[in-house]
Amino acid sequence: MKIYNTLTRKIEAFVPNEKGIVRMYTCGPTVYHYAHIGNLRSYITEDILEKTLEYIGYQVDRVMNITDVGHLSSDSDSGEDKMLKGAKREHKSVLDIAAFYTDAFKNDCNKLHIRIPEKLIPATSCIDEYIHIIERLLEKEYAYISGGNIYFDTSKLDDYYVLTNHKEDEMVVGVREGVEKDANKRNQADFVLWFTKSKFDDQELKWDSPWGYGYPGWHIECSGIGIKYLGEYMDIHCGGVDNIFPHHTNEIAQSESFLGHKWCNYWVHSEHLNDETGKMSKSKGDFLTLSVLEEKGYSPLVYRLFCLNSHYRKTLVFSYDILEQNKVVYEKLLRRVSSIQANLSGEFQATDFEKYCTLFKEALKNDLNTSNAITILFDVLKDEGLTNLTKLKLIGSFDSVLSLGLLDSAISKTVDAELEQHILKMIEKRREAKMNKDFMLADTIRANLLDEGIVLKDTREGTTYEIL
């Protein structure tokens, strides 16, 4: 397996710390609103990565956090807490907001066939772990108290920007949008580990700590959860590219300062999903959710296919025209699979099965090339040398990773006027080809219609059709 590692900025051979076992952490949602489809692209990538690792023989121990406290609306230590923002918007408690949008996130994952990790950990459940890490960082003088808050001192590190390869003067206040000066910090790159009552007095969720009544900063949460549930050595840490700085940069800083050694070997990041106006964001007010796509007649799995047809490290531009194209391809795919299921024949071809499985694995092992993996799926469907029984087993094998519901999704058998006109036109074109003794064209028309889930039947009264 080869994967692009943000830490080294190159594609590397993947070698886990422990043979056969992969310890994988994925940054989960801040549950103050519905996930938009840009968020969901990252979770689809992480789902594919986990299932690919299992497909090639690894056991995966995966953890995902649920941020239900501490995530501020600015990328610095300013602005209001996102959870508090959601609570104010809907006139509910923070805990009610967290519960509702956690369930909404799980619902979206189920619709997209994203496997929800067994270890789905709310940030509010690990307060003791954060306090322990912060106490140790203070003892080791990687942290300091100022203005009632606890800050991490980035000047103590030789290479704070190891994940981004930036220089400090490129990241100062005024260079990045949304960064506000904090007079309590020794260095403007420093970040909060713990807020006390000296800041954000309207914060609903607070806990006792050695430094006062308060709550954790966003970054410390992933370190605490990751170390508690995966141990001191992590293999893969995932997230969107917008997590690279400052969130993942800060995770590395505090975790490795606490542990005294390297924490995670591979950092895997998904690129943005943009619309025509730029990056999708909840802050714009109007944003695309999975429910919006469903209301417009698109299956969530059409959106999954849309994402898999592009590489996870490539910026993907969303448009309904492109989504419509994927809908046509997906429905054609389901019809073809339905046709195979309805016409099972022939022996199982073990050698051919292994050949295609190897090709499929190699595509995914090449930095998760899902587009090539889907091409191999279509190659299987087109291969006239394969029996339908072999094809069906290959489809099932591939779909254990792709998770497009190929063996369990039903497609409508209704025929609208446009489809009927298309079928009748093709039947007439085939009749003319046979009259002209162009049997190759006639066979091609029949095969193309079969790919669309339409079976032609020649009778004494003429040619009829059936929708699979």
FIMITI-285907 format. One record per residue (C-alpha): chain; x, y, z; residue number from 1. Coordinates in Angstrom, 3 decimals. Example, Ala and Ser with C-alpha at 12.3 -4.5 7.8 and 13.67 -1.06 7.14 Angstrom:
BEGIN
 chain        u        v        w   n
     A   12.300   -4.500    7.800   1
     A   13.670   -1.060    7.140   2
***
This chain:
BEGIN
 chain        u        v        w   n
     A    0.000    0.000    0.000   1
     A    1.273    3.466   -0.940   2
     A   -0.291    6.602    0.457   3
     A    0.437   10.322    0.297   4
     A    1.775   11.505    3.647   5
     A    1.187   15.194    4.367   6
     A    3.972   15.033    6.963   7
     A    6.655   14.211    4.367   8
     A    4.813   15.687    1.362   9
     A    5.305   12.554   -0.733  10
     A    3.731    9.185   -1.515  11
     A    5.196    6.532    0.775  12
     A    4.957    2.794    1.296  13
     A    2.627    2.217    4.239  14
     A    4.193    0.264    7.104  15
     A    2.208    0.110   10.370  16
     A    3.830    0.143   13.793  17
     A    2.514   -3.341   14.530  18
     A    2.382   -6.006   11.842  19
     A   -1.138   -6.610   10.553  20
     A   -2.830   -3.948   12.710  21
     A   -3.565   -0.343   11.746  22
     A   -4.412    2.235   14.394  23
     A   -6.355    4.976   12.638  24
     A   -7.821    8.228   13.913  25
     A  -10.282   10.366   11.981  26
     A  -11.385   13.851   12.971  27
     A  -15.151   13.756   13.372  28
     A  -17.788   16.473   13.087  29
     A  -18.512   19.434   15.312  30
     A  -22.158   18.649   15.936  31
     A  -23.670   22.134   15.917  32
     A  -25.364   21.813   12.504  33
     A  -25.936   19.344    9.673  34
     A  -22.847   18.180    7.815  35
     A  -22.586   19.724    4.355  36
     A  -21.588   17.544    1.412  37
     A  -18.046   18.923    1.503  38
     A  -17.635   17.566    5.036  39
     A  -19.072   14.259    3.907  40
     A  -16.516   13.920    1.112  41
     A  -13.770   13.590    3.754  42
     A  -15.717   10.906    5.606  43
     A  -16.238    8.963    2.357  44
     A  -12.461    9.045    1.751  45
     A  -11.752    7.806    5.272  46
     A  -14.346    5.055    4.862  47
     A  -12.694    3.915    1.627  48
     A   -9.275    3.963    3.301  49
     A  -10.457    1.821    6.208  50
     A  -12.182   -0.691    3.921  51
     A   -9.183   -0.810    1.564  52
     A   -6.855   -1.596    4.447  53
     A   -9.179   -4.426    5.485  54
     A   -9.498   -5.640    1.874  55
     A   -5.740   -6.076    1.573  56
     A   -5.510   -7.921    4.874  57
     A   -5.103   -5.485    7.772  58
     A   -7.103   -5.325   10.984  59
     A   -8.135   -1.699   11.547  60
     A   -8.664   -0.152   14.972  61
     A  -10.362    3.153   14.190  62
     A  -11.424    6.028   16.429  63
     A  -13.464    9.125   15.565  64
     A  -14.230   12.032   17.872  65
     A  -17.463   13.967   18.169  66
     A  -16.701   17.614   18.983  67
     A  -19.453   18.742   21.334  68
     A  -17.476   21.455   23.146  69
     A  -14.504   23.751   22.608  70
     A  -14.471   24.336   18.839  71
     A  -14.394   28.084   18.246  72
     A  -15.712   29.848   15.170  73
     A  -12.274   31.385   14.459  74
     A   -9.167   29.401   13.618  75
     A   -7.396   31.278   16.433  76
     A   -8.542   31.323   20.052  77
     A  -11.320   33.820   19.436  78
     A  -14.960   33.934   18.435  79
     A  -17.795   32.043   20.030  80
     A  -17.968   28.323   20.595  81
     A  -19.616   26.609   17.621  82
     A  -21.775   24.479   19.906  83
     A  -22.977   27.559   21.761  84
     A  -23.679   29.191   18.413  85
     A  -25.899   26.253   17.436  86
     A  -27.702   26.309   20.776  87
     A  -28.468   30.031   20.451  88
     A  -29.681   29.569   16.887  89
     A  -32.208   26.898   17.835  90
     A  -32.986   27.982   21.426  91
     A  -31.913   24.627   22.835  92
     A  -29.279   23.423   25.257  93
     A  -25.821   22.531   23.960  94
     A  -26.349   18.897   24.954  95
     A  -29.660   18.778   23.053  96
     A  -27.966   20.273   19.979  97
     A  -25.098   17.762   20.255  98
     A  -27.457   14.784   20.544  99
     A  -29.641   15.895   17.622 100
     A  -26.802   16.602   15.193 101
     A  -24.839   13.511   16.216 102
     A  -27.873   11.447   15.211 103
     A  -28.149   13.478   11.984 104
     A  -24.492   12.758   11.211 105
     A  -24.983    9.023   11.821 106
     A  -28.038    9.088    9.565 107
     A  -26.027   10.715    6.764 108
     A  -23.277    8.123    7.203 109
     A  -25.771    5.274    6.967 110
     A  -27.262    6.698    3.773 111
     A  -23.800    7.035    2.237 112
     A  -22.746    3.549    3.407 113
     A  -20.011    5.117    5.535 114
     A  -19.168    2.735    8.346 115
     A  -19.508    4.465   11.710 116
     A  -16.546    3.536   13.952 117
     A  -17.405    1.562   17.071 118
     A  -15.214    4.025   18.952 119
     A  -17.175    7.229   18.284 120
     A  -16.108    9.345   21.232 121
     A  -17.752   12.605   22.408 122
     A  -15.170   15.179   23.476 123
     A  -17.103   15.810   26.707 124
     A  -16.423   12.221   27.841 125
     A  -12.645   12.653   28.198 126
     A  -12.193   15.762   30.373 127
     A   -9.906   13.925   32.810 128
     A   -7.566   12.937   29.971 129
     A   -7.205   16.538   28.785 130
     A   -6.476   17.768   32.297 131
     A   -3.811   15.073   32.753 132
     A   -2.069   16.018   29.478 133
     A   -2.192   19.734   30.298 134
     A   -0.763   19.149   33.799 135
     A    2.153   17.246   32.272 136
     A    2.743   19.947   29.636 137
     A    2.888   22.564   32.397 138
     A    5.364   20.429   34.367 139
     A    7.563   20.072   31.278 140
     A    7.249   23.826   30.613 141
     A    5.629   23.390   27.228 142
     A    2.608   25.300   28.553 143
     A    1.998   28.386   30.658 144
     A   -0.832   30.194   32.461 145
     A   -1.765   33.682   31.309 146
     A   -4.917   35.721   31.823 147
     A   -6.579   32.732   33.464 148
     A   -6.110   30.457   30.438 149
     A   -3.570   27.715   29.735 150
     A   -1.546   28.183   26.528 151
     A    0.841   25.912   24.658 152
     A    4.201   27.623   24.091 153
     A    5.127   27.012   20.443 154
     A    8.534   28.674   20.893 155
     A    9.650   25.573   22.819 156
     A    9.553   23.508   19.615 157
     A   12.287   23.312   16.989 158
     A    9.777   22.790   14.176 159
     A    6.230   23.724   15.106 160
     A    5.299   23.982   11.400 161
     A    6.522   20.470   10.526 162
     A    3.158   19.549    8.968 163
     A    2.807   22.682    6.836 164
     A    6.426   23.564    5.994 165
     A    5.613   27.230    6.682 166
     A    7.907   29.789    8.206 167
     A    6.694   31.590   11.321 168
     A    6.611   35.030    9.704 169
     A    4.209   33.688    7.066 170
     A    1.649   32.764    9.746 171
     A    1.590   35.920   11.871 172
     A   -1.455   37.943   12.812 173
     A   -2.849   39.881    9.872 174
     A   -1.613   37.395    7.269 175
     A   -4.360   34.829    7.809 176
     A   -8.024   35.711    7.671 177
     A   -9.881   35.329   10.959 178
     A   -6.879   35.600   13.287 179
     A   -7.207   38.084   16.127 180
     A   -4.441   39.263   18.419 181
     A   -4.514   37.797   21.941 182
     A   -2.553   39.879   24.457 183
     A   -2.338   36.909   26.843 184
     A   -0.124   34.922   24.468 185
     A    3.660   35.022   24.625 186
     A    3.757   34.205   20.903 187
     A    0.863   34.699   18.497 188
     A    1.243   31.093   17.283 189
     A    0.539   29.830   20.832 190
     A   -2.844   28.198   21.348 191
     A   -5.232   27.574   24.224 192
     A   -5.286   24.214   25.983 193
     A   -7.862   25.195   28.611 194
     A  -10.244   28.159   28.924 195
     A  -11.298   29.303   32.391 196
     A  -14.123   31.564   33.525 197
     A  -11.969   34.537   32.530 198
     A  -13.163   34.066   28.961 199
     A  -16.522   33.187   27.371 200
     A  -18.583   33.465   30.556 201
     A  -21.711   32.372   28.669 202
     A  -20.154   28.976   27.939 203
     A  -22.743   26.394   28.961 204
     A  -20.462   23.389   29.490 205
     A  -17.730   23.817   32.117 206
     A  -15.771   21.548   34.424 207
     A  -13.626   21.852   37.520 208
     A   -9.881   21.872   36.875 209
     A   -6.695   22.747   38.811 210
     A   -6.816   26.156   37.088 211
     A  -10.441   27.052   37.620 212
     A  -13.873   26.330   36.274 213
     A  -13.656   26.068   32.487 214
     A  -13.483   23.890   29.418 215
     A  -10.887   22.453   27.006 216
     A   -9.603   23.978   23.804 217
     A  -10.548   22.225   20.586 218
     A   -7.087   20.866   19.727 219
     A   -6.410   19.065   23.011 220
     A   -9.527   16.946   22.523 221
     A   -8.223   14.880   19.599 222
     A   -4.887   14.313   21.344 223
     A   -6.600   13.114   24.509 224
     A   -9.083   10.856   22.725 225
     A   -6.457    9.451   20.343 226
     A   -3.965    8.614   23.087 227
     A   -6.631    7.129   25.353 228
     A   -8.156    4.818   22.747 229
     A   -5.231    4.063   20.389 230
     A   -2.208    4.319   22.680 231
     A    1.007    6.308   22.320 232
     A    1.745    5.226   18.737 233
     A   -0.743    5.961   15.969 234
     A   -0.400    4.814   12.351 235
     A   -2.785    7.085   10.408 236
     A   -4.497   10.364   11.257 237
     A   -7.105   11.624    8.768 238
     A   -9.038   14.812    8.135 239
     A   -9.798   17.478    5.583 240
     A   -7.062   19.772    4.279 241
     A   -8.535   22.622    6.322 242
     A   -7.526   20.655    9.449 243
     A   -3.821   20.733    8.561 244
     A   -3.316   24.156   10.135 245
     A   -3.849   24.905   12.889 246
     A   -5.702   21.859   14.207 247
     A   -3.422   18.985   13.207 248
     A   -0.316   21.151   13.597 249
     A   -1.355   21.791   17.196 250
     A   -2.206   18.142   17.799 251
     A    1.319   17.133   16.826 252
     A    2.867   19.861   18.982 253
     A    1.006   19.002   22.193 254
     A    0.919   15.207   21.737 255
     A    4.616   14.761   21.019 256
     A    5.599   17.215   23.762 257
     A    3.460   15.219   26.204 258
     A    4.646   11.787   25.030 259
     A    8.278   12.620   24.361 260
     A    8.337   10.804   21.014 261
     A    6.789   10.801   17.545 262
     A    3.047   10.248   17.750 263
     A    1.665    9.490   14.284 264
     A    3.525    8.325   11.155 265
     A    1.028    9.074    8.355 266
     A   -1.225   12.099    7.941 267
     A   -3.885   11.707    5.239 268
     A   -5.983   14.685    4.124 269
     A   -8.894   15.024    1.701 270
     A   -9.112   18.054   -0.552 271
     A  -11.987   20.526   -0.559 272
     A  -15.256   20.163   -2.382 273
     A  -15.972   23.510   -4.024 274
     A  -19.024   24.915   -5.674 275
     A  -18.864   27.523   -8.421 276
     A  -18.292   30.269   -5.837 277
     A  -15.509   28.486   -3.969 278
     A  -15.130   26.298   -0.871 279
     A  -18.346   25.030    0.680 280
     A  -18.852   26.281    4.213 281
     A  -21.575   26.414    6.833 282
     A  -20.612   30.014    7.561 283
     A  -22.145   31.066    4.244 284
     A  -25.560   30.365    5.735 285
     A  -26.983   28.440    2.789 286
     A  -25.127   25.154    2.307 287
     A  -25.725   21.868    0.555 288
     A  -26.658   18.906    2.713 289
     A  -27.400   15.325    1.770 290
     A  -31.089   15.991    2.380 291
     A  -31.059   18.774   -0.207 292
     A  -29.666   16.351   -2.805 293
     A  -32.324   13.791   -1.884 294
     A  -35.065   16.396   -2.263 295
     A  -33.787   17.030   -5.783 296
     A  -34.064   13.331   -6.625 297
     A  -30.496   12.131   -6.093 298
     A  -29.676    9.012   -4.146 299
     A  -26.913    9.549   -1.551 300
     A  -25.016    6.763   -3.303 301
     A  -24.961    8.844   -6.494 302
     A  -23.063   11.443   -4.479 303
     A  -20.729    8.721   -3.178 304
     A  -20.024    7.648   -6.771 305
     A  -19.451   11.304   -7.699 306
     A  -16.748   11.501   -5.014 307
     A  -15.147    8.158   -5.901 308
     A  -14.822    9.163   -9.544 309
     A  -12.278   11.779   -8.449 310
     A   -9.039   11.381   -6.493 311
     A   -9.308   12.351   -2.836 312
     A   -6.317   14.724   -3.122 313
     A   -7.862   16.601   -6.049 314
     A  -10.127   19.598   -5.468 315
     A  -13.589   18.546   -6.628 316
     A  -16.018   21.067   -8.074 317
     A  -19.672   20.307   -7.469 318
     A  -22.369   20.997  -10.040 319
     A  -25.764   19.460  -10.645 320
     A  -24.795   18.742  -14.260 321
     A  -21.924   16.525  -13.131 322
     A  -24.089   14.939  -10.430 323
     A  -26.717   14.169  -13.087 324
     A  -24.070   12.438  -15.196 325
     A  -23.152   10.286  -12.211 326
     A  -26.818    9.489  -11.653 327
     A  -27.106    8.175  -15.223 328
     A  -23.943    6.073  -14.765 329
     A  -25.123    4.752  -11.386 330
     A  -28.546    3.728  -12.659 331
     A  -26.949    2.057  -15.681 332
     A  -24.638    0.205  -13.325 333
     A  -27.536   -1.012  -11.189 334
     A  -29.449   -2.204  -14.258 335
     A  -26.430   -4.126  -15.502 336
     A  -25.947   -5.782  -12.117 337
     A  -29.665   -6.605  -11.963 338
     A  -29.368   -8.227  -15.381 339
     A  -26.466  -10.351  -14.176 340
     A  -28.368  -11.378  -11.052 341
     A  -31.382  -12.357  -13.138 342
     A  -29.334  -14.407  -15.594 343
     A  -26.813  -16.302  -13.497 344
     A  -24.993  -18.873  -15.604 345
     A  -21.706  -20.712  -16.020 346
     A  -19.026  -21.975  -13.688 347
     A  -17.073  -19.905  -11.219 348
     A  -13.768  -18.912  -12.851 349
     A  -11.329  -18.783   -9.935 350
     A   -8.313  -17.703  -11.992 351
     A  -10.172  -14.792  -13.591 352
     A  -11.620  -13.846  -10.213 353
     A   -8.153  -13.588   -8.678 354
     A   -6.833  -11.656  -11.691 355
     A   -9.473   -8.939  -11.391 356
     A   -9.238   -8.802   -7.599 357
     A   -5.503   -8.192   -7.944 358
     A   -6.102   -5.357  -10.422 359
     A   -8.703   -3.852   -8.092 360
     A   -6.363   -4.068   -5.112 361
     A   -3.489   -2.506   -7.039 362
     A   -5.659    0.477   -7.998 363
     A   -6.631    1.104   -4.377 364
     A   -3.123    0.441   -3.066 365
     A   -1.891    3.212   -5.363 366
     A   -2.846    6.091   -3.043 367
     A   -6.551    5.153   -3.094 368
     A   -7.110    5.502   -6.838 369
     A  -10.860    4.941   -6.621 370
     A  -11.436    6.177  -10.165 371
     A   -9.271    3.373  -11.558 372
     A  -10.960    0.905   -9.222 373
     A  -14.354    1.835  -10.701 374
     A  -12.925    1.464  -14.221 375
     A  -11.923   -2.092  -13.316 376
     A  -15.493   -2.733  -12.148 377
     A  -16.787   -1.678  -15.575 378
     A  -14.103   -3.830  -17.248 379
     A  -15.553   -6.812  -15.393 380
     A  -19.072   -6.010  -16.610 381
     A  -17.862   -5.732  -20.216 382
     A  -15.714   -8.871  -20.207 383
     A  -17.578  -11.356  -22.398 384
     A  -15.217  -14.134  -21.347 385
     A  -16.517  -14.036  -17.773 386
     A  -19.518  -16.025  -16.662 387
     A  -22.270  -14.125  -14.877 388
     A  -21.550  -16.124  -11.726 389
     A  -17.932  -14.915  -11.737 390
     A  -19.029  -11.356  -12.475 391
     A  -21.451  -11.373   -9.562 392
     A  -18.799  -12.589   -7.134 393
     A  -16.398   -9.906   -8.364 394
     A  -19.065   -7.216   -8.008 395
     A  -19.713   -8.326   -4.433 396
     A  -15.997   -8.357   -3.656 397
     A  -15.398   -4.880   -5.080 398
     A  -18.476   -3.436   -3.418 399
     A  -17.181   -4.458    0.005 400
     A  -14.882   -1.451   -0.485 401
     A  -16.791    0.812   -2.890 402
     A  -20.003    0.360   -0.872 403
     A  -22.308    1.511   -3.676 404
     A  -25.070   -0.941   -2.771 405
     A  -24.659   -2.797   -6.045 406
     A  -26.162   -6.064   -4.850 407
     A  -28.963   -4.700   -2.716 408
     A  -30.210   -1.517   -4.407 409
     A  -33.395   -1.720   -6.422 410
     A  -33.996    0.560   -9.383 411
     A  -37.346    1.680  -10.668 412
     A  -38.830   -0.476  -13.427 413
     A  -41.192    2.170  -14.637 414
     A  -40.822    3.468  -18.181 415
     A  -41.492    7.117  -18.874 416
     A  -42.327    8.468  -22.339 417
     A  -38.750    9.553  -23.048 418
     A  -37.296    6.144  -22.191 419
     A  -39.955    4.320  -24.207 420
     A  -39.227    6.517  -27.235 421
     A  -35.516    5.708  -26.882 422
     A  -36.183    1.949  -26.669 423
     A  -38.526    1.910  -29.666 424
     A  -36.013    3.926  -31.691 425
     A  -33.269    1.390  -30.895 426
     A  -35.578   -1.540  -31.738 427
     A  -36.299    0.023  -35.141 428
     A  -32.623    0.735  -35.744 429
     A  -31.816   -2.879  -34.895 430
     A  -34.557   -4.148  -37.246 431
     A  -33.079   -2.093  -40.096 432
     A  -29.585   -3.391  -39.317 433
     A  -30.802   -7.000  -39.505 434
     A  -32.573   -6.308  -42.821 435
     A  -29.260   -4.923  -44.137 436
     A  -27.494   -8.031  -42.792 437
     A  -25.446   -5.833  -40.451 438
     A  -25.656   -8.361  -37.659 439
     A  -22.731   -6.835  -35.751 440
     A  -24.638   -3.564  -35.370 441
     A  -27.792   -5.450  -34.395 442
     A  -25.900   -7.338  -31.681 443
     A  -24.301   -4.109  -30.438 444
     A  -27.701   -2.437  -30.068 445
     A  -29.015   -5.424  -28.098 446
     A  -25.925   -5.409  -25.852 447
     A  -26.123   -1.658  -25.236 448
     A  -29.766   -1.918  -24.236 449
     A  -28.916   -4.808  -21.939 450
     A  -26.331   -2.578  -20.244 451
     A  -29.200   -0.203  -19.542 452
     A  -31.242   -3.013  -18.010 453
     A  -33.465   -3.487  -21.075 454
     A  -33.886   -7.020  -22.456 455
     A  -35.094   -7.428  -26.065 456
     A  -37.262  -10.415  -26.945 457
     A  -37.811  -11.402  -30.597 458
     A  -41.264  -12.952  -31.197 459
     A  -43.363  -13.796  -34.262 460
     A  -45.275  -10.584  -33.681 461
     A  -42.086   -8.503  -33.543 462
     A  -39.546   -7.386  -30.924 463
     A  -40.706   -6.595  -27.406 464
     A  -38.744   -5.497  -24.374 465
     A  -38.597   -5.989  -20.634 466
     A  -37.087   -3.699  -17.972 467
     A  -35.003   -5.586  -15.443 468
***
